Amino acid sequence: MQVTMIDIQCEWVPGTMDQVKVRLPRGEQRVSLEQLRQVAGVDAVNELYLRGLISLPVSSRIEEAFSKLSSEP
């Protein structure tokens, strides 16, 4: 049976206050809090502060934005 991921999960990188671990369907990625805000918006950042873990709906726009971040120097 194949499991399909329906959300992108974001959580804090342990021991940091500005780094976020993003679990995408294609793998994990580490981004800054500012990068998360640029991609997902301020509401996502606020929810991350309150809950420590958030789920974003999988969309081609969000996946493409995170892909561009991973290819930046």
N, C-alpha and C positions, 0 to 999 in steps of 0.2 A: 504494500500500500504506500502511495506517495503522499507526503504531507505538504500542503500548500500554505505558505506564509501569507497572511492577509494584512499584516501590519508591519510597519517599520518601528522597531523599538529603540528608544533612546534612554540612556541612563548615565549617571556620573561615572567617570573613571575614578576608582578609589584613590583617595589621598589628594585629589585635585579639587579646585573650586571653579575651574574654567575649561575643563576638558570633558567631552561627552563621547561615550561609546555608542555608535549607531549600528544596529543589526539590520542589514538590508537582505533581501532575498538572495543576493549574490555573495554575501559575506559581511564581515564586520569592518568598521572603519572608525577612526578616531578623529574628531573634529573639535574645534574650539567652540565655546559658547556663542561667540559672535557669529561664527559660520552657521551654527544651528539657527540663530535668529534670522539670518539672511535667507535661509532656505525655508524654514517652517513658520517664521513669524514670532512676534513677541509673546503671543498667547501660549505658544508651545514652550517657550523659555519659562514663563511664569508658572505653568503647570509642572514643569520639571523641578523648579524650586520647591513647589508645594508637595509634590508626590515622590520625587526622586526617580521616577520611571514614567515615561510616556509612550503612547502608541500613536503613530501617525498612519493614516491610510496610505496604502501603496498606490502611487500614481507615477506615470512616466515623467511628469515634471519634477517631482521630488527626487526620484531615482537619478535622473539626468543631472540635477543640480549637485547631488552628492558625488556623482561620478566626476564632474568637473572639479570639485574640490580636491578629490584624491589625486588628480593629475596635475594640480598646481604645484610649483616648486616650494 
